[in-house]
Amino acid sequence: MQLTKNVRVALIGDSHGVPALLRHVGDATIACVVAAHTRPGCLQQLRATAAQIKVPLLMQPRFGTPEYADFLAAFALSAADFVLCYSYAMIVRPDVLSLVGGRAVNFHAALLPRNRGPNPIQWAIIRGEPVTGITMHYMNESIDAGDVLAQRSCPIGEPDTWVTVRDRLIRLTDELMAEQLPLLLTGRCNRRAQDEAGATRNTRLTPDSPRIDFAAMNDRTVFNLVRAQVRPLGGAYVELGGGRREHFRDYLSLDEVRALRRRFAADSRLADGSS
């Protein structure tokens, strides 16, 4: 399909993603804004944004709930023929994608096919990857597996945390949108399939995920785990017993991680009555 400035675009994202997309859609007509019910803190700003551009705000509920059929009907009523998605907390399901004929593009904070799925920045750091990036890709029935349109790379250095990497990726995404969205919306973007042999897939991190296990982890692994979970996240933690945890919400250097290991080794010996 050759798209034109008259294309009707559904914007899917949070209170960061939707405004970022809006800055770059040019003459496209906005059909609706879609918000995730799993991020209620974004709703006030997204409601104001939708009201300002005079389009409906639709909230995507969990699939299988009675409200989901109503959401799907409302999306169909918006008559969107293209989806742009950025910084979104839920899966955009095949039934939504079919309503726009598969014309749906997402911006994912990783160099696909690596780090498909949730928490891509944190996982790149946890795995000790030296580089990550942003990928503009088509959406399909599989998570983050559609054809790639464009990518930008971002190095991960020793002093980086997930926050510093995120901030650089935000700037790179803005540059990518400025360059590629005008091409996309006029049908002038090239696409290529992802290499499945190089794919990695992430599970969703929870507050219980970043547990430090000094017996099983070397210093580099602990270092990466800590810097992937700094504030405003809850921080990597050591279990102290009795349900207590000590969290580390700020960056620790490798030397500080080594000192932490010595400290907990000493604490363990004292608890055991060892000398």
C-alpha positions in Angstrom: 0.0 0.0 0.0 1.3 3.4 -0.9 0.7 5.6 2.1 -0.1 9.3 1.8 -0.4 12.3 4.1 -4.1 11.3 4.5 -3.2 8.0 6.3 -5.1 7.6 9.6 -2.6 6.6 12.3 -3.3 5.1 15.7 -0.6 6.1 18.2 0.1 3.5 20.9 2.3 4.2 23.8 2.7 5.8 27.2 3.1 9.4 28.4 6.6 9.5 26.8 6.0 7.4 23.7 2.8 9.1 22.3 4.2 12.7 22.5 7.4 11.6 20.9 5.5 10.0 18.0 3.3 13.1 17.7 6.3 15.3 17.0 7.1 13.4 13.9 4.0 12.2 12.2 3.7 15.3 10.0 0.5 15.6 8.0 -0.8 12.2 9.0 -4.3 12.2 10.5 -4.4 10.8 14.0 -7.2 8.3 14.4 -6.9 7.5 18.1 -4.5 7.2 21.0 -4.2 3.8 22.8 -3.0 3.5 26.4 -2.2 0.4 28.5 -4.3 -0.2 31.5 -1.2 -1.6 33.2 0.2 2.0 33.4 -2.5 4.0 35.1 0.0 6.7 35.9 0.1 7.7 32.3 -3.6 8.1 31.8 -4.0 11.7 32.9 -1.4 13.0 30.4 -2.5 10.8 27.6 -6.1 11.9 28.2 -5.0 15.5 27.9 -3.0 14.8 24.8 -5.9 13.0 23.1 -8.3 15.9 24.0 -5.8 18.4 22.6 -5.7 16.7 19.2 -9.4 15.9 19.4 -9.2 12.1 19.1 -10.5 9.3 21.3 -8.4 7.8 24.0 -8.8 4.0 24.1 -7.5 2.0 27.0 -6.4 -1.6 26.2 -7.5 -4.0 28.9 -6.1 -7.5 29.4 -7.0 -10.0 26.7 -9.8 -12.3 27.7 -11.6 -9.7 30.0 -15.1 -8.6 29.1 -13.7 -5.1 28.4 -11.4 -6.4 25.6 -14.1 -6.9 23.1 -15.3 -3.3 23.7 -11.7 -2.0 23.2 -11.4 -3.9 19.9 -14.7 -2.6 18.6 -13.7 1.0 19.5 -10.4 0.5 17.8 -12.2 -0.7 14.6 -14.6 2.4 14.9 -11.6 4.7 14.8 -10.9 3.6 11.2 -7.2 3.6 11.7 -5.2 2.2 8.8 -1.8 2.4 10.4 -0.3 1.8 13.9 2.8 3.5 15.3 3.9 2.1 18.7 6.6 3.3 21.1 7.2 2.8 24.8 4.2 0.5 25.4 3.7 -1.9 28.2 1.3 -4.5 26.6 1.3 -6.8 23.6 -0.5 -5.4 20.6 -2.4 -8.5 19.6 -2.9 -10.0 16.1 -6.6 -9.0 16.2 -5.6 -5.3 16.4 -2.9 -5.7 13.8 -5.4 -7.4 11.4 -7.6 -4.3 11.6 -4.8 -2.2 10.0 -3.8 -5.0 7.5 -0.5 -5.5 9.3 0.6 -1.9 8.7 2.0 -1.5 12.2 5.4 -0.3 13.3 7.1 -0.3 16.7 10.2 1.2 18.1 12.1 -1.3 20.3 15.0 -0.4 22.6 17.4 -3.1 21.3 19.3 -4.2 18.3 16.8 -6.8 17.1 16.9 -9.8 16.8 18.7 -9.5 20.2 16.7 -8.8 23.3 13.2 -9.4 22.1 10.6 -8.9 24.7 10.4 -6.8 27.9 13.2 -4.9 29.7 15.6 -4.8 26.7 17.9 -2.2 28.2 18.3 -4.0 31.5 18.9 -7.3 29.9 21.6 -6.0 27.6 23.4 -4.7 30.6 22.8 -7.9 32.7 24.2 -10.0 29.8 27.3 -7.7 29.6 26.6 -6.7 26.0 29.0 -3.9 24.8 26.4 -2.3 22.5 22.6 -2.0 22.2 20.4 0.3 20.2 17.0 1.1 18.8 15.1 -0.8 16.1 12.2 0.4 14.0 10.4 -2.7 12.9 7.1 -4.0 11.6 4.9 -5.8 14.2 3.5 -9.3 13.6 2.0 -12.1 15.7 5.4 -12.8 17.4 6.9 -10.4 19.9 9.5 -8.0 18.3 10.0 -10.4 15.4 8.8 -8.4 12.4 10.8 -7.0 9.5 13.4 -4.3 10.4 13.1 -0.9 8.8 16.0 0.9 10.5 18.4 0.7 13.4 20.7 2.9 15.5 23.5 1.6 17.7 24.5 2.8 21.2 27.6 1.6 23.1 27.3 0.4 26.7 30.4 1.6 28.7 31.7 0.6 32.1 30.3 3.7 33.8 26.8 3.2 32.3 23.6 2.3 34.1 20.3 1.5 32.5 19.3 5.1 33.1 22.2 6.6 31.1 21.7 4.1 28.3 18.0 4.8 28.2 18.6 8.5 28.0 20.9 8.1 25.0 18.4 5.7 23.3 15.7 8.3 23.7 17.8 10.8 21.8 18.6 8.2 19.1 14.9 7.3 18.8 14.0 10.9 18.2 16.6 11.2 15.5 15.4 7.9 13.9 11.8 9.1 13.9 12.7 12.4 12.3 14.5 10.6 9.5 12.4 7.6 8.9 8.7 8.4 9.7 8.3 10.7 6.7 9.7 7.9 4.5 7.5 5.3 6.2 4.3 7.3 5.8 4.9 7.8 2.1 5.8 4.2 1.4 9.5 4.8 0.9 11.0 2.6 3.6 13.0 -0.5 2.9 12.5 -3.6 5.1 14.5 -6.8 5.8 13.7 -9.9 7.7 15.3 -10.6 11.0 17.9 -13.3 11.4 16.3 -15.9 13.6 19.6 -17.6 14.3 20.7 -14.5 16.2 17.6 -14.0 18.3 17.5 -13.7 22.1 14.3 -13.4 24.1 13.8 -11.8 27.5 11.5 -12.6 30.3 9.9 -9.8 32.3 12.0 -8.7 35.3 10.2 -8.4 38.6 11.2 -7.0 42.0 12.4 -10.5 42.9 14.6 -10.9 39.8 17.7 -9.0 40.7 18.8 -11.2 43.5 22.6 -11.2 44.1 24.0 -14.7 44.7 27.7 -14.3 45.5 28.2 -18.1 45.5 26.9 -18.4 41.9 27.9 -15.0 40.4 31.3 -13.6 39.7 32.1 -9.9 40.3 31.4 -8.9 36.8 27.9 -10.5 36.9 27.1 -8.8 40.1 28.4 -5.4 38.8 26.1 -5.7 35.7 23.1 -6.7 37.8 23.5 -3.8 40.1 23.9 -1.2 37.3 20.9 -2.7 35.4 18.6 -2.1 38.5 19.6 1.4 39.9 17.0 3.9 41.0 14.3 4.6 40.1 14.1 0.8 40.1 14.2 -1.0 43.4 17.8 -2.1 43.1 19.6 -5.5 43.1 19.6 -7.0 46.6 21.2 -9.6 48.9 18.9 -11.7 51.1 19.8 -11.3 54.8 17.5 -14.0 56.1 14.2 -13.7 57.9 12.6 -12.2 54.8 14.9 -9.1 55.0 16.8 -7.7 52.0 19.5 -5.2 51.5 19.1 -3.3 48.3 21.7 -1.5 46.2 20.0 1.3 44.3 23.0 3.2 43.2 25.9 2.4 40.8 28.7 0.4 42.3 32.2 0.1 40.7 33.8 -3.3 40.3 36.1 -2.5 43.3 33.0 -1.7 45.4 31.4 -5.0 44.3 34.6 -6.8 45.4 34.4 -5.1 48.7 30.7 -6.0 49.0 31.6 -9.6 48.4 34.2 -9.5 51.2 31.8 -7.9 53.5 29.1 -10.5 53.0 31.7 -13.3 53.2 32.8 -11.9 56.6 29.2 -11.5 57.8 28.5 -15.2 56.8 31.5 -16.4 58.8 30.4 -14.4 61.9 26.9 -15.8 61.6 28.3 -19.4 61.4 30.6 -18.7 64.3 33.7 -19.1 62.1 36.9 -17.2 62.6 
